Amino acid sequence: MLVSAAGSTEPDVTRATGAATSAWRAPVADLRVVAPFDAPARPWLAGHRGVDLDAPVGTPVLAPRAGVVTYAGWVVDRPVLTVRHDDGLRSSVEPVDALVEVGARVVAGGVVGLVAEGRTHCTPTCVHWGVRDGDVYLDPMLLLRGATVVLLARRGGPGRRVGVSRGPPR
């Protein structure tokens, strides 16, 4: 199941969108969205199960929330880092050269790696940030209450500032 800003499905996301969300941060300091979360109509269909954030190679990658590193290694053809947060949600970022080891405790906003060179689905580079609650993919932007985001137009057009969704539709 997937949860998007558009509310395409309706599982209980109270843990992800409750008062504790003030502790969530973007994994890069300059929050510029290249490609937003795009929930497919069904979990097995194509979609974009996270957000792509503009980030040149070497950009510091930050822990979006406190937790423990559960994976730092290669998945297919790119380096991935996963943090299990204290509430059980998991954030994964890629491509990221980890600066922390599996089992390390990280604090929200602490540097956990650097955007890696190599294969990515963005041109020139970006960091992909995905958040999961078990097998449910969440729109990471719903977790950033009050953040200001620069949404970049596809194909290099000028960006525009947009407000972040304040949570799932009611």
N, C-alpha and C positions, 0 to 999 in steps of 0.2 A: 504494500500500500504506500501511497505517496501523499504528502500534505504540501500544498502550495499556497502562495499568497492568494490565489484565486479560489482556494478551498475546494479543489476537485474531489477530495474524499473527506470523510469526517471522523477519523479515529480520535481518541482522546489525546490531545497534545498539551494537557495542562502542565505537565512537568516541564515541557519545553517553552511554554509561553507564560508561565506564572511570574510572580514578583521577582524570583531569583534571576530572571533573564538579564537584569541590569549588569550581571557579571560577564555576560558574553561580549566579546570584541571580535572585530574582523582579524583574520590572520595576516593582514598586511596593513601597514600604517596609512597608506594612501588608498582609500577605498574607492576604486573605480571599477564598476561592473562591465565586463566585456560581453558576457553571455549569462542571462538570468536562469534561474531554476525553471524547468519546463516539465511538469508532471505529465506522463502519458495517461491516456484514458484508462489503461489497464496496466498492472505492474510489469507484465512481460513485454509490453510494447516499447518502441523507441521513445526516448525522452532525454532530458538533461537533468540528472539527479544530483545537482549541486549548482554552484555558481562559479563562473570564471572571473577572476579578479586580475586586472592589469598589474603585472609585476615583472620587471626585467630580471634577467639572470643575475643572481647574487643578492637579490632583495631579501632582507631578513623576514623570516616567516615566524609569526607569533602564535602562541597557544591561545585559541579562542576562549578558553575557560580552563580553570584549574583541573588537574586530573593526573592520570598515569599513562605513560607511553606504553602502548600494547603492541605496536608494530613499527618497525623502521627498517625497510628493505625494499626489494624490487617486486613489483607486480607487472608481469608481462615485460614491458619495455621501458618502464619509468620508476624512479624512486618514490615511495609513498611513506607517509608518516601518519600514524593513527594514535589519537589520545582518547582514552575512556575517561569521561568526565565524572565528577563526584555524584551526579544524578543518574548515571548509567548511560547517558547519550554518548555517542562516539563521533568525533570529528576526524576526517581524513583530509590530508592536503597532498597535492602532487603537481608537478614533479618537485620534490624537495630533498635536498641533501641534508640528512639529519645531523644535528649537533648534539643530540641527546640519545641515550641508549634505552632500549626496552627496559621497563621497570622504573625508569626515572620519574619522579614526581615533578610536575611542572606547574607554574603559577600562570594565571590569566595574564596575557600580554608579555610573557617571557619568551625570549628568542629560542626556538626549537630547531631551526634549520635555515637553509638558504634556498631560494628558487634555483633549481638545477638547470644546467644546460641539457640539450637533447630533445627527445621527442615530446611534443605537446600538441594539443589540438587547437592552439591559438597561434596567431601570427602577429608579432614575432614571438612573445612568450606571455604566459599568464600562470597563475596558480589556481588550481581547481580545488574548491572547498565543498565537501559533502558532509552532511550530518545525518546520522541514523539513530533511530530508537528501535533496537532489535532489527527487524527486517523492514521497518518503515522509514522511508527517506523523507526528511523534512527540508523545507526551504530555509537555508541558513539565514537569509535576510529577515525572516520573521523573528529571529532571536536577537536582533540588534535594535532594540528599542531606542528611538530618538536619534539614531545615527543619521548623518547626512551622506548620501551616496551620489557619486557622479556616474551616470549611466552613459556609457560610450555607444554611439551609434555604430552599427555594423558597417564594415567596409571603410573604416577610418574617418567617418563624418564627425562633426563636432559633438562633444558630449553635452549633456544637460543635467542639471541638478534635480533630483527628485527626492521626496520624502520616503522613508522606509515605512512599510506597512506596520501598523501598531499591533498586529496580531491577526489571528484567523478571523474570518467573517463571523458575525454573530447571527 
